[in-house]
């Protein structure tokens, strides 16, 4: 099967057909028709075999994650995802692998009404680059740079499960079976917080998705906004499964690992009840972990100073 | 240098700043503001080290080519390139390599008023994925599917130089020094036919960029349009340098190799004088090589039947 047959079989005509896509896969480029007066957000993320996911990861999870990490960026902008392209580099044409990979990718794409409009399939070390374009709503988009002194800092869901999943997957940590399922599911099938991000537009002052670890990502947000913060690590939301291993593994998987793809955002104090309402509406925990201040970021644990050693994942040091 | 420092040093704030980019590199996604009523075209192409370019290729040429192949797709759609993102996977942070790579990339981006608005830098085998979004003009865009019986078939520039460049580069072919310069320049620094593509919108009936070889790409165009053709290989435009080696190497580098990134397009016979005018205006040869017919594609050489063995580059067979 050459790449043209491969594209025809696995990608062309798969998934949703959006009305604003005039021409999808199969020409030199796709053609889309944006609604008048709407800004667009554009992001891209690359997953490399053995770097972003272990070689043993099931292909459906790889397909899911390749889109999920991009959806998470669109979520952090408070926009609605729409059109994706994919650069897929494959060492070989393993049809079974491709079938499962596409199942994972297109199931998530369908859930968020994203159409894959184009791509490129080439030969080489397994690498998946996805580019995603989203549409900004009437309330405008969220950025990292709008946090102001006195804003509250929130985190959605729980942090740390994906980090423990990686430790379990790599054999560094042994856990009970039910906890293993929780951790590996979070690692392999992160659920991007698209609805939350969209609902926060017009209400939050700044947002970022936690993809490099809370310490690093809150650092990015504060740096972009030119502010500091006081953050209480005891308030950082973690799952019951994660709590069982906290004494053993420490805070590193919670604060220094980002693959949970939750949102960290800031909002003025008068938004507190709105955010509480959102949490109920979406069935998603949203916890206040601190407050924006001037100066630097100070971490505490209750009323004690705390030093987070985690610095987030770096590809190059 | 970690990837954040790398992005700051080599990518952030580099190149042109377009007015329609509200937020560039440095947030979770870029924000752009499309003009009302304009469709967009979206494309992506990936270059893999050792597959799309020899390991020895100078980094500035790699940077140039990574954008050029995408510009060529936008050209084939008759659109104007605008916003790019890059997924850059690097085995190591070689600052000298990155500096030269960026020089090549941004020089071409500036020439076509393209702004790099975002990207992702990761660790892994050297792979460069670029995604490019273009803006469709008032005359609409070109596709592969509009060719009709009786249309003339044209090719811009010359074909074969890049194919000979690859043979020279890989040591398969030895040529005179001045010819070597011509061939390697075409291989490493293809000039996408953006102005031509844009000028053809509203005049051509179908277009494709020759990236897989003329035989393959004209095949794609005819298949998409549901037509056949008669093509005279003796009319296919080749450079004087290429002509000197034609007897030795045969038609394969001319017909079966695509890296010249010329445009192949079709137009009704009444467009002939307009196209001739375009050729003069752009200082770019445009040659009629055949005519669209019903049925299949028949190749001739003057009045003799001709069988092109070249089938175009396939990543997987």
HADDOCK unambig.tbl for C-alpha pairs under 7 A between the chains (distance, minus, plus):
assign (segid A and resid 1 and name CA) (segid B and resid 316 and name CA) 6.45 0.50 0.50
assign (segid A and resid 1 and name CA) (segid B and resid 317 and name CA) 5.61 0.50 0.50
assign (segid A and resid 2 and name CA) (segid B and resid 314 and name CA) 6.14 0.50 0.50
assign (segid A and resid 2 and name CA) (segid B and resid 315 and name CA) 6.53 0.50 0.50
assign (segid A and resid 2 and name CA) (segid B and resid 316 and name CA) 4.47 0.50 0.50
assign (segid A and resid 2 and name CA) (segid B and resid 317 and name CA) 4.74 0.50 0.50
assign (segid A and resid 3 and name CA) (segid B and resid 314 and name CA) 6.81 0.50 0.50
assign (segid A and resid 3 and name CA) (segid B and resid 315 and name CA) 6.31 0.50 0.50
assign (segid A and resid 3 and name CA) (segid B and resid 316 and name CA) 6.03 0.50 0.50
assign (segid A and resid 27 and name CA) (segid B and resid 143 and name CA) 6.50 0.50 0.50
assign (segid A and resid 27 and name CA) (segid B and resid 144 and name CA) 6.18 0.50 0.50
assign (segid A and resid 28 and name CA) (segid B and resid 73 and name CA) 5.16 0.50 0.50
assign (segid A and resid 28 and name CA) (segid B and resid 76 and name CA) 6.52 0.50 0.50
assign (segid A and resid 28 and name CA) (segid B and resid 77 and name CA) 6.63 0.50 0.50
assign (segid A and resid 28 and name CA) (segid B and resid 208 and name CA) 6.58 0.50 0.50
assign (segid A and resid 29 and name CA) (segid B and resid 41 and name CA) 5.82 0.50 0.50
assign (segid A and resid 29 and name CA) (segid B and resid 42 and name CA) 5.29 0.50 0.50
assign (segid A and resid 29 and name CA) (segid B and resid 43 and name CA) 4.71 0.50 0.50
assign (segid A and resid 29 and name CA) (segid B and resid 73 and name CA) 6.33 0.50 0.50
assign (segid A and resid 29 and name CA) (segid B and resid 74 and name CA) 6.78 0.50 0.50
assign (segid A and resid 29 and name CA) (segid B and resid 77 and name CA) 6.86 0.50 0.50
assign (segid A and resid 30 and name CA) (segid B and resid 41 and name CA) 5.25 0.50 0.50
assign (segid A and resid 30 and name CA) (segid B and resid 42 and name CA) 5.07 0.50 0.50
assign (segid A and resid 30 and name CA) (segid B and resid 43 and name CA) 6.48 0.50 0.50
assign (segid A and resid 31 and name CA) (segid B and resid 39 and name CA) 6.68 0.50 0.50
assign (segid A and resid 31 and name CA) (segid B and resid 40 and name CA) 5.60 0.50 0.50
assign (segid A and resid 31 and name CA) (segid B and resid 41 and name CA) 4.45 0.50 0.50
assign (segid A and resid 31 and name CA) (segid B and resid 42 and name CA) 6.50 0.50 0.50
assign (segid A and resid 32 and name CA) (segid B and resid 39 and name CA) 5.71 0.50 0.50
assign (segid A and resid 32 and name CA) (segid B and resid 40 and name CA) 5.32 0.50 0.50
assign (segid A and resid 32 and name CA) (segid B and resid 41 and name CA) 6.36 0.50 0.50
assign (segid A and resid 33 and name CA) (segid B and resid 39 and name CA) 4.60 0.50 0.50
assign (segid A and resid 33 and name CA) (segid B and resid 40 and name CA) 6.34 0.50 0.50
assign (segid A and resid 34 and name CA) (segid B and resid 39 and name CA) 6.61 0.50 0.50
assign (segid A and resid 36 and name CA) (segid B and resid 36 and name CA) 4.71 0.50 0.50
assign (segid A and resid 36 and name CA) (segid B and resid 37 and name CA) 6.20 0.50 0.50
assign (segid A and resid 37 and name CA) (segid B and resid 36 and name CA) 6.19 0.50 0.50
assign (segid A and resid 39 and name CA) (segid B and resid 31 and name CA) 6.67 0.50 0.50
assign (segid A and resid 39 and name CA) (segid B and resid 32 and name CA) 5.70 0.50 0.50
assign (segid A and resid 39 and name CA) (segid B and resid 33 and name CA) 4.60 0.50 0.50
assign (segid A and resid 39 and name CA) (segid B and resid 34 and name CA) 6.60 0.50 0.50
assign (segid A and resid 40 and name CA) (segid B and resid 31 and name CA) 5.60 0.50 0.50
assign (segid A and resid 40 and name CA) (segid B and resid 32 and name CA) 5.32 0.50 0.50
assign (segid A and resid 40 and name CA) (segid B and resid 33 and name CA) 6.34 0.50 0.50
assign (segid A and resid 41 and name CA) (segid B and resid 29 and name CA) 5.81 0.50 0.50
assign (segid A and resid 41 and name CA) (segid B and resid 30 and name CA) 5.24 0.50 0.50
assign (segid A and resid 41 and name CA) (segid B and resid 31 and name CA) 4.45 0.50 0.50
assign (segid A and resid 41 and name CA) (segid B and resid 32 and name CA) 6.36 0.50 0.50
assign (segid A and resid 42 and name CA) (segid B and resid 29 and name CA) 5.29 0.50 0.50
assign (segid A and resid 42 and name CA) (segid B and resid 30 and name CA) 5.07 0.50 0.50
assign (segid A and resid 42 and name CA) (segid B and resid 31 and name CA) 6.50 0.50 0.50
assign (segid A and resid 43 and name CA) (segid B and resid 29 and name CA) 4.71 0.50 0.50
assign (segid A and resid 43 and name CA) (segid B and resid 30 and name CA) 6.49 0.50 0.50
assign (segid A and resid 43 and name CA) (segid B and resid 118 and name CA) 6.42 0.50 0.50
assign (segid A and resid 43 and name CA) (segid B and resid 119 and name CA) 6.88 0.50 0.50
assign (segid A and resid 44 and name CA) (segid B and resid 85 and name CA) 6.86 0.50 0.50
assign (segid A and resid 44 and name CA) (segid B and resid 87 and name CA) 6.74 0.50 0.50
assign (segid A and resid 44 and name CA) (segid B and resid 119 and name CA) 5.65 0.50 0.50
assign (segid A and resid 44 and name CA) (segid B and resid 120 and name CA) 6.36 0.50 0.50
assign (segid A and resid 45 and name CA) (segid B and resid 87 and name CA) 6.62 0.50 0.50
assign (segid A and resid 45 and name CA) (segid B and resid 120 and name CA) 5.50 0.50 0.50
assign (segid A and resid 46 and name CA) (segid B and resid 87 and name CA) 6.08 0.50 0.50
assign (segid A and resid 46 and name CA) (segid B and resid 120 and name CA) 6.56 0.50 0.50
assign (segid A and resid 48 and name CA) (segid B and resid 124 and name CA) 6.47 0.50 0.50
assign (segid A and resid 73 and name CA) (segid B and resid 28 and name CA) 5.16 0.50 0.50
assign (segid A and resid 73 and name CA) (segid B and resid 29 and name CA) 6.33 0.50 0.50
assign (segid A and resid 74 and name CA) (segid B and resid 29 and name CA) 6.79 0.50 0.50
assign (segid A and resid 76 and name CA) (segid B and resid 28 and name CA) 6.54 0.50 0.50
assign (segid A and resid 77 and name CA) (segid B and resid 28 and name CA) 6.64 0.50 0.50
assign (segid A and resid 77 and name CA) (segid B and resid 29 and name CA) 6.88 0.50 0.50
assign (segid A and resid 85 and name CA) (segid B and resid 44 and name CA) 6.88 0.50 0.50
assign (segid A and resid 87 and name CA) (segid B and resid 44 and name CA) 6.76 0.50 0.50
assign (segid A and resid 87 and name CA) (segid B and resid 45 and name CA) 6.64 0.50 0.50
assign (segid A and resid 87 and name CA) (segid B and resid 46 and name CA) 6.08 0.50 0.50
assign (segid A and resid 87 and name CA) (segid B and resid 129 and name CA) 6.63 0.50 0.50
assign (segid A and resid 118 and name CA) (segid B and resid 43 and name CA) 6.43 0.50 0.50
assign (segid A and resid 119 and name CA) (segid B and resid 43 and name CA) 6.89 0.50 0.50
assign (segid A and resid 119 and name CA) (segid B and resid 44 and name CA) 5.67 0.50 0.50
assign (segid A and resid 120 and name CA) (segid B and resid 44 and name CA) 6.38 0.50 0.50
assign (segid A and resid 120 and name CA) (segid B and resid 45 and name CA) 5.51 0.50 0.50
assign (segid A and resid 120 and name CA) (segid B and resid 46 and name CA) 6.56 0.50 0.50
assign (segid A and resid 122 and name CA) (segid B and resid 315 and name CA) 5.93 0.50 0.50
assign (segid A and resid 123 and name CA) (segid B and resid 315 and name CA) 5.60 0.50 0.50
assign (segid A and resid 124 and name CA) (segid B and resid 48 and name CA) 6.48 0.50 0.50
assign (segid A and resid 125 and name CA) (segid B and resid 125 and name CA) 6.79 0.50 0.50
assign (segid A and resid 129 and name CA) (segid B and resid 87 and name CA) 6.62 0.50 0.50
assign (segid A and resid 143 and name CA) (segid B and resid 27 and name CA) 6.50 0.50 0.50
assign (segid A and resid 144 and name CA) (segid B and resid 27 and name CA) 6.17 0.50 0.50
assign (segid A and resid 208 and name CA) (segid B and resid 28 and name CA) 6.59 0.50 0.50
assign (segid A and resid 314 and name CA) (segid B and resid 2 and name CA) 6.18 0.50 0.50
assign (segid A and resid 314 and name CA) (segid B and resid 3 and name CA) 6.86 0.50 0.50
assign (segid A and resid 315 and name CA) (segid B and resid 2 and name CA) 6.55 0.50 0.50
assign (segid A and resid 315 and name CA) (segid B and resid 3 and name CA) 6.33 0.50 0.50
assign (segid A and resid 315 and name CA) (segid B and resid 122 and name CA) 5.95 0.50 0.50
assign (segid A and resid 315 and name CA) (segid B and resid 123 and name CA) 5.61 0.50 0.50
assign (segid A and resid 316 and name CA) (segid B and resid 1 and name CA) 6.46 0.50 0.50
assign (segid A and resid 316 and name CA) (segid B and resid 2 and name CA) 4.48 0.50 0.50
assign (segid A and resid 316 and name CA) (segid B and resid 3 and name CA) 6.03 0.50 0.50
assign (segid A and resid 317 and name CA) (segid B and resid 1 and name CA) 5.59 0.50 0.50
assign (segid A and resid 317 and name CA) (segid B and resid 2 and name CA) 4.74 0.50 0.50
